[in-house]
Amino acid sequence: MDISEFLSVAKVVLADKRVIGTAIAVFLCMDFGAFVANYARKPPKQKPKQKQKSKSTAAKPSSSSADNEKEGAESSSDGSEPEQTSGAPAK
């Protein structure tokens, strides 16, 4: 068998629809198997902690703290962080 006869037979075999369909099916099965083997679940998202306000400050704000909050809002427009008036630590 010459190389030319071999190439003509290989061309006929590889052009057959059954061979092409089988090759695609094997590829998809192998790809799915690799996906299952390498699958890792994402870690659960942590819920953000909610800020807790003290009952006395939340129930009745003093006029001085309200003035401080207004000043803080004005100073935040220039890019600096406003001062905290509550006893909570800064982040």
Secondary structure as GFF3:
##gff-version 3
##sequence-region A 1 91
A	DSSP	alpha_helix	3	14	.	.	.	ID=ss1
A	DSSP	alpha_helix	17	38	.	.	.	ID=ss2
A	DSSP	alpha_helix	55	59	.	.	.	ID=ss3
A	DSSP	alpha_helix	63	76	.	.	.	ID=ss4
###
